[in-house]
Amino acid sequence: MKRLVLGAAVMLTVAAGAHSRWEILPDSNVIRMDVAATARPHADHIEMSGKMMSVVLYWDIDSAGTFGVNRSLVFPMLRTIPNNTHASLNLHNDVDLAGMLRINNKRVTFRSTGITINGDMEVTSEYRNGPLTLELKRTIFPSMEQAAMAELYVARNTGEKSLDLLVPSLSQSYVTNPAKGVGGSYAVQTDVDGSGCYSLAPGDSAVFALTIQAYPRTGGTPVKIDAAKELDGRRTFLHSIDSNLVLDTPDDAIDIEFRYAKIRGSESIFKTKGGYMHAPGGEAYYAALWCNDQAEYINPFFPFLGYDIGNESALNTFRHFARYINDEYKAVPSSIIAEGDGYWNGAGDRGDAAMLAYGASRYALARADIEEASELWPLIEWCLEYCRRNLDENGVVRSDHDELEGRFPAGDANLCTASLYYDALLSAAALGKEIGRPSGQLKAYRIQAGEMRKAIEKHFGANVRGFDTYRYYEGNDVLRSWICIPLVMGINERADQTVKALFSPEMYTADGVLTCQGFPIFWDRATLYTLRGALHAGYPDEVLPRLSDYSRRRLLGEHVPYPVEAWPEGSQRHLSAESGLYCRIITEGLFGIRPTGMHSFDMTPQLPSGWDFARLSHIRAFGADFDIAIERISPEKIRITVANRGGKTRTFTTRPGRTINIKL
C-alpha cells in the first residue's frame, strides 16, 4: 500500500462537500429528505428511464413546504425533423393533480413531509385542518415497457373525522405539427384514472393515478395505463438490479451510491428499431450510441452485473459500429444516431477506434461468450490496425480531438487515445487466444503494446507545474484531468507524482477533479476515472476520503442521487454512462479485477487501512456467478475468498495491492 503526504488545504476542500440534505433510511439502501428539517426553498432534477421513454423531473419545495414538479418528457422513438442526435420528441408537462383535489368541496393545500428516492420518487404530503387530516402519497416513475409515465396516488384519512375527497376527471391531449415529425404528428395524452368522489372514514384510503403517454397519430392509439401494474414492473426491474453485484463495505454511502449507479446505468436502455440502445440521456442524447459513453465507459461493465438487456445493448453497440469498418481504413463515426439510421462525425476522429477496441475486448472477455467474441473480433482487429496505421513519428496515435470534442485542446495526438490503444492491444491478445487466433498475431499485439508503453513514457512523460507526470499532448503546459488514464490501464511508471498532481489543490476541489488546471469546469467522468486509476495504482488511503465524500455529495447533497455529466455545461445532467464509471471504481479499482481470459482474471485488491473488509456478491462475469470477500487479518495481510456458486471456493492470503490470478 502506497501513501501520499498532501497539504491540509486538500482535506479542507474535501470536507467542504460534506453537507447532507438527505439521509439514508435505517436498515435500508434508500435515501429520504425530511422536508421539515431541510432548508427551503429547494429545487433539483432527476432523470428516470424505461425502454420507451425518459422523464426528467424538475421538482421543488417552496418555502411553505409545497411540492411542485415540471416533467420533461422524452420519447426517443418518436423522431422529429431534422432527424439528428437530438431529435427525440420532448415536451414539458406541469399538470398539478394534487392542486386539483378537493376535500369536502373545498380547495386545499398539501404540505410535503418527506421525499424518498428508490429508483422512483415517492412524495408524502399532508393536509391538516383541526380534526381533518389527509395524507397524500404519490409515487412517480416511468413505465418500463410503455411510452408512458405514471404517478400513483394513495390518499389516506389519518384524521378523526370522515371526509369527502373529490378527484377530478381529466383527459388532455396535445398533437404536434405533422411537418415536424418523421412519423407525422404525435399525440401526448394526460389522463386521470380513478376520478370521482371518495367518502373516507378515518383510516380509509383512495387510490388513483395520473398517466402521461405519447403515440404516433398515424398507426398508433393510446393504451390503457394501469399505474399499479406499471409500478410492479418498475420494481421487478429494480429487484433484478439489486440482486446482482451487491457491494458491502464499512461505508454505507459508497455501498448505496454503487446501488443507485447500477440503477441509472441500466435503466437508460431504449428499445429502438435498431435494437436495444443504451443512451446517455439528459434530454439530449437518445436512440444513439457513442464510442466513449457506450463502448468505452459502460459496456465493459454490463457482464459483471449480469443484466441481459445491458449485455444485449452492449453487443448491439459494437454491431452498429462494425457496419462502418472499411478497406480504406477511414475513421469510423463517433456516434450512431436516429435509431441506427444515421451517424454523426462532427468532431472528426476522437480516438474512436481505440475506444471501440478497448471496450469490445474488455466486454467480450468478461461476457465469456465464444460466439459473441468471434463476431466482435473483426471489429477489434480493424480498430487496432486503424490505430497502428495512424501512429505518428513519436509512436503514438494521431487523432483530430479527444472525447471532449474540442472543448479543451488535445493536440494532434493525446495521452488518452494512446493509453486506450495500449490496453486494447493487451486485452485483444487475451481474447484472441480464447477464440483461437494465430499465435503470431497475438504475439505482435503484445509487442506493439510494449512499444506503445515506451512511447507513452517517452512522448508524454514530462514535468508539468512541478509534478513528474504527463503532458496531455505536445505543447501542453498545465495539468489536465486525463493524466489519470495511464493509471487505469496499469501504466504506473509515474503513478506517485500523477496521483499527487490530481489530488493537489490545483486540480482537486469539492466537486472533484477539474478538467484543466485554472478553469472551474468539471466533468464527473474525470473524477471517476481518477479515483479508479489511483485505487488501481495502489493508493487506497488517498482515494477513500475522496470517494466517500464524492459518494455522499452525489447521494445525500444538493443534487441527487446519481453521478453527473458536467458543470456548467448541461447543468449536471444525470447522464447514464457516468454511473457505469462509478461502478467500475469498485470492480476494477477496489477489487482490481482485470480480465485475462473468458474464465480468468487478475485481481489486485486494495483495502484502505481504515477498513477491515470489502465484499462483492453475485458477480456475473466470466461465465460464472461468484462472490469475492476481502478481510483484513493483520495490518499488512488480507484474506481473499473467491466463492464460485457453481464450483469451488478458493482462499488466498496476501498483501493489499498484490496481484493474484483467478481461474473460474
Buried (B, 14 or more C-beta within 10 A) or exposed (E): BBEBEBEEEBEEBBEEBEEBBBBBBEEEBBBBBEBEEBEBEBEBBBBBBBBBBBBBBBBBBBEEBBBBBBBBBBBBBBBBEEBEBBBBBBBEBEBEBBEBBBBEEEEBEBBBBBBBBBBBBBBBBBBBBEEBBBBBBBBBBBBBBBBBBBBBBBBBBBBEBEBEBBBEEBEEEEEBEEEBBBBBBBBBBBBBBBBEEBEBEBEBBBBBBBBBBBBBBEEBEBBEBBBEEBBEBBBEBBEBBBEBBBBEBBBBBBBBBBBBBBBBBBBBBBBBEBBBBBBBBBBBBBBBBBBBBBBBBBBBBBBBBBBEBBBBBBBBBBBBBBEBBEEEBEBBBBBBBBBBBBBBBEBBBBBBBBBBBBBBBBBBBBBBBEEBBBBBBEBBBBBBBBBBEBBEEBBBBBBBBBBBBEBBBBBBBBBBBBBBBBBBBBBBBBBBBBBEBEEEEBEBBBEBBEBBBEBBBEBBBBEBBEBBBBBBBBEBEBBBBBBBBBBBBBBBBBBBBBBBBBBBEBBBBBBBBBBBBEEEBBBBBBBBBBBBBBBBBBBBBBBBBBBBBBBBBBBBBBBBBBBBBBBEEBEBBBBBBBBBBBBBBBBBBBBBBBBBBBBBBBBBBBBBEEBBBBBBBBBBBBBBBBBBBBBBEEEEEBBBBBBBEEEEEBEBEBEBBBEBEBEB
